[in-house]
Every structure is written in structure tokens, then in C-alpha cells.
Amino acid sequence: MTTGADRRKETTTGRHLEQAILTLLEHRGPTATICPSDAARAVYAGDGDGWRDLMEPARRAARRLVAAGEVEITRGGRTVDPAAARGPIRIRRARRATAPADGTSA
């Protein structure tokens, strides 16, 4: 049974993972990608491979950031539906449409 304390810990961890994803992407080139394991390792405070337990929470954090329009999830360089993404994925900044330099709409 999940307790209130467990849910609060999961929520806090989820926020930390979201921030780690955004921070890692901020420190890389505009088209760079990261693996959810990068965020899991950044958030995990222990030694060893305990970060692996944060892999699914990191994937959930990435899905929330997709819903917020912050990132995209890719496989093989192509954007994929986060709900359908299975296997290895990458996370990149959302590609936003840009307005023409003269201010007119496209």
C-alpha cells in the first residue's frame, strides 16, 4: 500500500528529475539529447547503481515535460509518442516554431 509519505517522496523525486532533465539540456547544445539515465544519475544521491531504480521515474518526468511543451522524446532521432515509447529513448528540447524575422506570420 502506498502511503502519503511515499507519494510525497515520489512527487519530490519527480520534480528533481524534471529539473535535472532541463538543467542537463540547458548545458548542452541546442540540438543535443540526453538519456533518462543522465537525469537518474544526477538525482541519485547514493553510491553504486541505485540510480537504476530512478529510470522509470525519469521517463515519467520526461513525459510530464513533453506534456508541458518543454521537451520531446525521440527514438532513432525521430520524435515519438511518449505513451508508446518503449526501449531506449532520448530526450531533447522541444523544437519550437519560430516567427519570420520581419514579424509577419508564416
Secondary structure, DSSP 8 states (H G I E B T S, - for coil): ---HHHHHHHHHHHHHHHHHHHHHHHTS-TT-EE-HHHHHHHH--SSTTGGGGGHHHHHHHHHHHHHTTSEEEEETTEE--TTT--SS-EEEE-------TTS---
